[in-house]
Amino acid sequence: MKSPLRQLAGCAALAWLASAVGVCGVACGDELAGRPAAIMDGTGPGWRALSADDFRHVNGQPDTWSWQDGVIFCSGKPVGVLASRKPFTNFELVVEWKHKRAGGNSGIFVWTTAESLQNLQGRPGLPKGIEVQVLDLGYKEQYERSGKKADWFTCHGDVFPVGANVKMKPFPPVAPNGKRSFPTQERSRGVGQWNHYYVRAINGEVRLWVNGAEVSGGTDCEPRSGYLCLESEGAPIEFRHLRLRELP
């Protein structure tokens, strides 16, 4: 259950954003009544579409990432990232994603460090930064078949720091390790279905909306400026409608 303070904060944010940029969906008050919240469509002053020219290959193969008609195709192999050519500090991001195989794993890194990207050149692996996780619902089922308990992650939009010296104070509910912000609602759709993420990263605070409702995030992030990355982690995935707006 989302706390009243987080509900009010989320509604205030959506109300302000609705007045400044394009929003489609129902009003924020409907979220408090148990109905879906508004979906940010990434249009309006300051928003722009991100294309292949905005990114660079870091540690994948030539066929790991490809762009066609506005859709980003990722084979999932090898493990690695596609990184933005420029760093960002304060920004908003909208993106849709769809896993192509049950149990698929991926993610979106914000505020990725330049040093960690440099260290990945020529070898598989993931960088340091704040990860907004992108997991298919089948991942939990497959994980628990081994007899393990899936109590340290969810498939609905965890947000957490990755790498030494990367810090974040997670919003509750918090994972047992004290680092991950677990989502307050289970809103992700399964394999083969498009999901919508809206990420707001401002002044060291990251907030995630999944399919129209705020669910997770954290504050006191370090670093709080860096590169945006899309993650390849073993399974095919597609991204589309990737749009960004830089903020002061």
C-alpha positions as YAML, in Angstrom:
chain: A
units: angstrom
residues:
- id: 1
  name: MET
  ca: [0.00, 0.00, 0.00]
- id: 2
  name: LYS
  ca: [1.39, 3.39, -1.00]
- id: 3
  name: SER
  ca: [1.73, 5.78, 1.95]
- id: 4
  name: PRO
  ca: [-0.49, 8.91, 1.96]
- id: 5
  name: LEU
  ca: [2.58, 11.12, 1.61]
- id: 6
  name: ARG
  ca: [3.81, 9.23, -1.45]
- id: 7
  name: GLN
  ca: [0.30, 9.30, -2.94]
- id: 8
  name: LEU
  ca: [0.08, 13.05, -2.49]
- id: 9
  name: ALA
  ca: [3.61, 13.58, -3.80]
- id: 10
  name: GLY
  ca: [2.88, 11.50, -6.86]
- id: 11
  name: CYS
  ca: [-0.37, 13.33, -7.54]
- id: 12
  name: ALA
  ca: [1.25, 16.72, -7.11]
- id: 13
  name: ALA
  ca: [3.93, 15.73, -9.58]
- id: 14
  name: LEU
  ca: [1.42, 14.50, -12.12]
- id: 15
  name: ALA
  ca: [-0.72, 17.58, -11.74]
- id: 16
  name: TRP
  ca: [2.29, 19.84, -12.38]
- id: 17
  name: LEU
  ca: [3.46, 17.73, -15.29]
- id: 18
  name: ALA
  ca: [0.02, 17.63, -16.85]
- id: 19
  name: SER
  ca: [0.03, 21.42, -16.98]
- id: 20
  name: ALA
  ca: [3.46, 21.51, -18.64]
- id: 21
  name: VAL
  ca: [3.55, 18.58, -21.05]
- id: 22
  name: GLY
  ca: [1.24, 16.22, -22.88]
- id: 23
  name: VAL
  ca: [-0.52, 13.63, -20.74]
- id: 24
  name: CYS
  ca: [-3.03, 11.05, -21.90]
- id: 25
  name: GLY
  ca: [-5.20, 8.97, -19.61]
- id: 26
  name: VAL
  ca: [-7.34, 9.71, -16.57]
- id: 27
  name: ALA
  ca: [-6.77, 12.21, -13.80]
- id: 28
  name: CYS
  ca: [-4.55, 11.57, -10.81]
- id: 29
  name: GLY
  ca: [-7.53, 11.57, -8.47]
- id: 30
  name: ASP
  ca: [-8.69, 8.41, -10.18]
- id: 31
  name: GLU
  ca: [-5.53, 6.64, -9.00]
- id: 32
  name: LEU
  ca: [-6.52, 7.29, -5.40]
- id: 33
  name: ALA
  ca: [-9.91, 5.79, -6.18]
- id: 34
  name: GLY
  ca: [-8.22, 2.61, -7.38]
- id: 35
  name: ARG
  ca: [-8.23, 3.35, -11.10]
- id: 36
  name: PRO
  ca: [-5.19, 3.78, -13.39]
- id: 37
  name: ALA
  ca: [-3.32, 7.07, -13.27]
- id: 38
  name: ALA
  ca: [-2.40, 9.26, -16.23]
- id: 39
  name: ILE
  ca: [0.22, 8.07, -18.70]
- id: 40
  name: MET
  ca: [2.89, 10.54, -19.73]
- id: 41
  name: ASP
  ca: [3.19, 10.46, -23.51]
- id: 42
  name: GLY
  ca: [6.41, 12.48, -23.77]
- id: 43
  name: THR
  ca: [5.08, 15.27, -25.96]
- id: 44
  name: GLY
  ca: [5.06, 18.98, -25.35]
- id: 45
  name: PRO
  ca: [7.69, 21.69, -24.78]
- id: 46
  name: GLY
  ca: [11.21, 20.35, -24.40]
- id: 47
  name: TRP
  ca: [10.50, 16.72, -25.22]
- id: 48
  name: ARG
  ca: [12.36, 15.03, -28.06]
- id: 49
  name: ALA
  ca: [12.59, 11.56, -29.54]
- id: 50
  name: LEU
  ca: [15.85, 9.67, -29.06]
- id: 51
  name: SER
  ca: [17.26, 7.92, -32.11]
- id: 52
  name: ALA
  ca: [20.21, 5.71, -32.98]
- id: 53
  name: ASP
  ca: [22.32, 8.87, -33.35]
- id: 54
  name: ASP
  ca: [21.88, 9.56, -29.63]
- id: 55
  name: PHE
  ca: [23.50, 6.26, -28.58]
- id: 56
  name: ARG
  ca: [26.76, 4.37, -28.94]
- id: 57
  name: HIS
  ca: [27.60, 0.69, -28.69]
- id: 58
  name: VAL
  ca: [29.66, -0.07, -25.58]
- id: 59
  name: ASN
  ca: [30.33, -3.80, -25.29]
- id: 60
  name: GLY
  ca: [27.91, -5.66, -27.54]
- id: 61
  name: GLN
  ca: [28.21, -7.43, -30.87]
- id: 62
  name: PRO
  ca: [27.27, -5.73, -34.16]
- id: 63
  name: ASP
  ca: [23.88, -7.47, -34.09]
- id: 64
  name: THR
  ca: [23.13, -6.99, -30.38]
- id: 65
  name: TRP
  ca: [21.29, -3.72, -31.05]
- id: 66
  name: SER
  ca: [19.44, -2.56, -34.14]
- id: 67
  name: TRP
  ca: [16.92, 0.18, -34.96]
- id: 68
  name: GLN
  ca: [14.02, -0.11, -37.40]
- id: 69
  name: ASP
  ca: [11.02, 2.20, -37.81]
- id: 70
  name: GLY
  ca: [11.49, 3.65, -34.33]
- id: 71
  name: VAL
  ca: [11.79, 0.27, -32.59]
- id: 72
  name: ILE
  ca: [15.01, -0.77, -30.86]
- id: 73
  name: PHE
  ca: [15.70, -4.49, -31.15]
- id: 74
  name: CYS
  ca: [18.04, -6.18, -28.66]
- id: 75
  name: SER
  ca: [19.15, -9.81, -28.99]
- id: 76
  name: GLY
  ca: [20.11, -9.99, -25.32]
- id: 77
  name: LYS
  ca: [23.58, -11.32, -26.11]
- id: 78
  name: PRO
  ca: [26.16, -10.64, -24.87]
- id: 79
  name: VAL
  ca: [25.43, -8.99, -21.54]
- id: 80
  name: GLY
  ca: [26.11, -5.29, -21.95]
- id: 81
  name: VAL
  ca: [24.64, -1.87, -22.63]
- id: 82
  name: LEU
  ca: [23.87, 0.70, -25.27]
- id: 83
  name: ALA
  ca: [24.83, 4.11, -23.85]
- id: 84
  name: SER
  ca: [23.79, 7.66, -24.62]
- id: 85
  name: ARG
  ca: [26.47, 9.77, -26.27]
- id: 86
  name: LYS
  ca: [26.01, 12.56, -23.73]
- id: 87
  name: PRO
  ca: [25.44, 12.56, -19.97]
- id: 88
  name: PHE
  ca: [22.25, 13.83, -18.37]
- id: 89
  name: THR
  ca: [21.61, 15.31, -14.93]
- id: 90
  name: ASN
  ca: [17.97, 16.29, -14.50]
- id: 91
  name: PHE
  ca: [15.55, 14.74, -16.98]
- id: 92
  name: GLU
  ca: [12.32, 12.89, -17.68]
- id: 93
  name: LEU
  ca: [12.17, 9.77, -19.82]
- id: 94
  name: VAL
  ca: [9.35, 7.78, -21.37]
- id: 95
  name: VAL
  ca: [9.83, 4.41, -23.04]
- id: 96
  name: GLU
  ca: [7.83, 1.33, -23.90]
- id: 97
  name: TRP
  ca: [9.33, -2.16, -23.70]
- id: 98
  name: LYS
  ca: [8.27, -5.70, -24.55]
- id: 99
  name: HIS
  ca: [10.01, -8.93, -23.62]
- id: 100
  name: LYS
  ca: [10.13, -11.48, -26.42]
- id: 101
  name: ARG
  ca: [10.78, -14.54, -24.26]
- id: 102
  name: ALA
  ca: [9.31, -15.70, -20.95]
- id: 103
  name: GLY
  ca: [11.55, -14.87, -18.03]
- id: 104
  name: GLY
  ca: [13.43, -12.15, -19.91]
- id: 105
  name: ASN
  ca: [15.74, -9.79, -18.04]
- id: 106
  name: SER
  ca: [16.75, -6.24, -18.95]
- id: 107
  name: GLY
  ca: [16.91, -2.76, -17.48]
- id: 108
  name: ILE
  ca: [17.41, 0.95, -17.95]
- id: 109
  name: PHE
  ca: [20.40, 2.61, -16.27]
- id: 110
  name: VAL
  ca: [20.30, 6.28, -15.30]
- id: 111
  name: TRP
  ca: [23.27, 8.31, -14.12]
- id: 112
  name: THR
  ca: [25.74, 5.69, -15.34]
- id: 113
  name: THR
  ca: [29.36, 6.56, -14.60]
- id: 114
  name: ALA
  ca: [31.74, 7.31, -17.46]
- id: 115
  name: GLU
  ca: [34.51, 5.30, -15.80]
- id: 116
  name: SER
  ca: [32.44, 2.12, -15.62]
- id: 117
  name: LEU
  ca: [31.48, 2.44, -19.30]
- id: 118
  name: GLN
  ca: [35.12, 2.86, -20.23]
- id: 119
  name: ASN
  ca: [36.03, -0.24, -18.24]
- id: 120
  name: LEU
  ca: [33.47, -2.30, -20.18]
- id: 121
  name: GLN
  ca: [35.05, -1.68, -23.56]
- id: 122
  name: GLY
  ca: [35.73, -5.02, -25.23]
- id: 123
  name: ARG
  ca: [34.21, -7.27, -22.57]
- id: 124
  name: PRO
  ca: [30.71, -8.27, -21.42]
- id: 125
  name: GLY
  ca: [29.21, -6.87, -18.24]
- id: 126
  name: LEU
  ca: [27.11, -4.07, -16.80]
- id: 127
  name: PRO
  ca: [28.13, -0.57, -15.67]
- id: 128
  name: LYS
  ca: [27.69, 1.34, -12.42]
- id: 129
  name: GLY
  ca: [24.63, 3.53, -11.92]
- id: 130
  name: ILE
  ca: [21.01, 3.49, -10.83]
- id: 131
  name: GLU
  ca: [19.07, 0.66, -12.48]
- id: 132
  name: VAL
  ca: [15.38, 0.73, -13.28]
- id: 133
  name: GLN
  ca: [14.71, -2.97, -13.71]
- id: 134
  name: VAL
  ca: [12.82, -4.47, -16.64]
- id: 135
  name: LEU
  ca: [11.87, -8.08, -15.80]
- id: 136
  name: ASP
  ca: [9.31, -10.37, -17.42]
- id: 137
  name: LEU
  ca: [6.77, -11.86, -15.04]
- id: 138
  name: GLY
  ca: [8.03, -15.34, -15.87]
- id: 139
  name: TYR
  ca: [11.42, -14.59, -14.31]
- id: 140
  name: LYS
  ca: [10.11, -15.15, -10.79]
- id: 141
  name: GLU
  ca: [8.47, -18.42, -11.73]
- id: 142
  name: GLN
  ca: [11.63, -19.73, -13.36]
- id: 143
  name: TYR
  ca: [13.77, -18.59, -10.42]
- id: 144
  name: GLU
  ca: [11.59, -20.41, -7.87]
- id: 145
  name: ARG
  ca: [11.69, -23.67, -9.82]
- id: 146
  name: SER
  ca: [15.21, -24.11, -8.49]
- id: 147
  name: GLY
  ca: [13.83, -24.16, -4.95]
- id: 148
  name: LYS
  ca: [14.98, -20.64, -4.14]
- id: 149
  name: LYS
  ca: [12.68, -18.02, -2.69]
- id: 150
  name: ALA
  ca: [12.16, -14.91, -4.83]
- id: 151
  name: ASP
  ca: [12.01, -12.50, -1.91]
- id: 152
  name: TRP
  ca: [14.87, -10.20, -2.93]
- id: 153
  name: PHE
  ca: [13.38, -8.90, -6.20]
- id: 154
  name: THR
  ca: [10.08, -8.32, -8.01]
- id: 155
  name: CYS
  ca: [9.06, -8.23, -11.67]
- id: 156
  name: HIS
  ca: [7.16, -4.94, -11.45]
- id: 157
  name: GLY
  ca: [9.78, -2.18, -11.51]
- id: 158
  name: ASP
  ca: [12.47, -2.39, -8.83]
- id: 159
  name: VAL
  ca: [14.86, 0.59, -8.63]
- id: 160
  name: PHE
  ca: [18.29, 0.12, -7.07]
- id: 161
  name: PRO
  ca: [21.99, 1.13, -7.14]
- id: 162
  name: VAL
  ca: [24.49, -1.04, -9.03]
- id: 163
  name: GLY
  ca: [28.23, -1.02, -8.34]
- id: 164
  name: ALA
  ca: [30.63, 0.07, -5.64]
- id: 165
  name: ASN
  ca: [30.22, 3.64, -4.42]
- id: 166
  name: VAL
  ca: [26.79, 3.95, -6.08]
- id: 167
  name: LYS
  ca: [24.22, 4.95, -3.47]
- id: 168
  name: MET
  ca: [20.46, 5.42, -3.21]
- id: 169
  name: LYS
  ca: [18.05, 5.70, -0.30]
- id: 170
  name: PRO
  ca: [15.15, 3.54, -1.53]
- id: 171
  name: PHE
  ca: [11.51, 4.45, -1.16]
- id: 172
  name: PRO
  ca: [9.52, 1.84, 0.80]
- id: 173
  name: PRO
  ca: [8.72, -0.96, 0.56]
- id: 174
  name: VAL
  ca: [12.38, -1.90, 0.68]
- id: 175
  name: ALA
  ca: [13.98, -5.23, -0.26]
- id: 176
  name: PRO
  ca: [15.52, -7.37, 2.50]
- id: 177
  name: ASN
  ca: [19.00, -6.16, 1.55]
- id: 178
  name: GLY
  ca: [17.93, -2.57, 2.20]
- id: 179
  name: LYS
  ca: [18.97, -1.37, -1.26]
- id: 180
  name: ARG
  ca: [16.08, -2.02, -3.65]
- id: 181
  name: SER
  ca: [12.91, 0.00, -3.79]
- id: 182
  name: PHE
  ca: [10.11, -2.53, -4.33]
- id: 183
  name: PRO
  ca: [7.04, -1.34, -6.26]
- id: 184
  name: THR
  ca: [3.91, -0.44, -4.33]
- id: 185
  name: GLN
  ca: [1.74, -1.96, -7.06]
- id: 186
  name: GLU
  ca: [2.05, -4.89, -9.46]
- id: 187
  name: ARG
  ca: [1.38, -3.31, -12.85]
- id: 188
  name: SER
  ca: [3.75, -4.99, -15.32]
- id: 189
  name: ARG
  ca: [2.33, -6.94, -18.26]
- id: 190
  name: GLY
  ca: [3.74, -10.29, -19.36]
- id: 191
  name: VAL
  ca: [5.82, -11.53, -22.28]
- id: 192
  name: GLY
  ca: [4.79, -10.22, -25.69]
- id: 193
  name: GLN
  ca: [2.91, -7.21, -24.26]
- id: 194
  name: TRP
  ca: [4.05, -3.59, -24.30]
- id: 195
  name: ASN
  ca: [4.75, -1.87, -20.97]
- id: 196
  name: HIS
  ca: [5.09, 1.88, -20.43]
- id: 197
  name: TYR
  ca: [7.73, 3.41, -18.14]
- id: 198
  name: TYR
  ca: [7.96, 7.05, -17.15]
- id: 199
  name: VAL
  ca: [11.15, 7.89, -15.23]
- id: 200
  name: ARG
  ca: [11.81, 11.21, -13.54]
- id: 201
  name: ALA
  ca: [15.38, 11.83, -12.36]
- id: 202
  name: ILE
  ca: [15.90, 15.18, -10.63]
- id: 203
  name: ASN
  ca: [18.45, 16.39, -8.07]
- id: 204
  name: GLY
  ca: [19.50, 12.92, -7.01]
- id: 205
  name: GLU
  ca: [15.98, 11.51, -6.84]
- id: 206
  name: VAL
  ca: [14.60, 8.84, -9.19]
- id: 207
  name: ARG
  ca: [10.90, 7.99, -9.49]
- id: 208
  name: LEU
  ca: [9.31, 5.33, -11.69]
- id: 209
  name: TRP
  ca: [5.77, 5.11, -13.06]
- id: 210
  name: VAL
  ca: [4.73, 1.74, -14.54]
- id: 211
  name: ASN
  ca: [1.80, 1.74, -16.96]
- id: 212
  name: GLY
  ca: [0.54, 4.99, -15.54]
- id: 213
  name: ALA
  ca: [1.08, 4.76, -11.79]
- id: 214
  name: GLU
  ca: [4.05, 5.69, -9.62]
- id: 215
  name: VAL
  ca: [5.44, 2.58, -7.97]
- id: 216
  name: SER
  ca: [9.08, 2.92, -6.85]
- id: 217
  name: GLY
  ca: [12.21, 5.03, -6.63]
- id: 218
  name: GLY
  ca: [14.71, 6.55, -4.29]
- id: 219
  name: THR
  ca: [16.52, 9.68, -3.20]
- id: 220
  name: ASP
  ca: [20.02, 10.77, -2.13]
- id: 221
  name: CYS
  ca: [21.47, 9.08, -5.22]
- id: 222
  name: GLU
  ca: [25.19, 9.19, -5.95]
- id: 223
  name: PRO
  ca: [26.10, 9.76, -8.70]
- id: 224
  name: ARG
  ca: [23.29, 12.08, -9.75]
- id: 225
  name: SER
  ca: [24.56, 12.80, -13.24]
- id: 226
  name: GLY
  ca: [25.69, 10.40, -15.94]
- id: 227
  name: TYR
  ca: [24.77, 8.43, -19.01]
- id: 228
  name: LEU
  ca: [21.51, 6.77, -19.95]
- id: 229
  name: CYS
  ca: [21.86, 3.08, -20.87]
- id: 230
  name: LEU
  ca: [19.63, 0.33, -22.24]
- id: 231
  name: GLU
  ca: [20.56, -3.13, -20.99]
- id: 232
  name: SER
  ca: [21.15, -6.40, -22.82]
- id: 233
  name: GLU
  ca: [20.99, -9.29, -20.35]
- id: 234
  name: GLY
  ca: [20.48, -12.65, -21.98]
- id: 235
  name: ALA
  ca: [17.05, -12.43, -23.60]
- id: 236
  name: PRO
  ca: [15.56, -10.62, -26.62]
- id: 237
  name: ILE
  ca: [13.64, -7.43, -25.90]
- id: 238
  name: GLU
  ca: [12.24, -4.48, -27.85]
- id: 239
  name: PHE
  ca: [12.03, -0.81, -26.89]
- id: 240
  name: ARG
  ca: [10.06, 1.94, -28.62]
- id: 241
  name: HIS
  ca: [8.77, 5.52, -28.20]
- id: 242
  name: LEU
  ca: [11.95, 6.50, -26.35]
- id: 243
  name: ARG
  ca: [11.61, 10.19, -25.55]
- id: 244
  name: LEU
  ca: [13.46, 12.50, -23.17]
- id: 245
  name: ARG
  ca: [13.16, 16.01, -21.76]
- id: 246
  name: GLU
  ca: [16.07, 17.69, -20.00]
- id: 247
  name: LEU
  ca: [15.25, 19.81, -16.96]
- id: 248
  name: PRO
  ca: [17.12, 22.63, -15.19]
...
